[in-house]
Amino acid sequence: MGNVRWTVDAQTCVGSATIDLFVDGARVGSETLAAGGTSRSYTVIAGTHVLGASESNNAGYVWPSQSFPVTAGGTSTQILLCG
């Protein structure tokens, strides 16, 4: 098992929002994150996963999904860039 988490980039993002977090297309959680903030870690099976995120409101921003390798006992972080 390994871990994944998301960090909202402090340089390109401002404010805070509730963000839905996805692993391989499945929603794994929803957290309110401010610019520079990092989600808690979510445990996944080791291997390559597609991480995604979107603001929870209907017209919210959708970040591009990215593939990340997750090693056993490791943590992978998707950086959410704005703009």
C-alpha positions, 0 to 999 in steps of 0.5 A: 500500500502507498499514499496519495495527497493533493497540494494547492499551489501557493504561487498560482492559486488564491483563496480556498475552496472545497475540492473533490479528490479522485483516484482512477476516476473514483471520488475518494474524498472532499476537503476544503483547501486554501492556497498552499494547503495539502490534503490528508493522505489517502491509502491506495494499492501500490502501482500507477494511478491517475489522480484528479481534482475539481472544485465541488461547485457545479461551475468549479475548476477542474484540474487535469488528471495526471498519472502518478507512480505510488510505491509501497510505503511511499507518498505521491503528491499531485500539485494543483496549479491554478490559471 
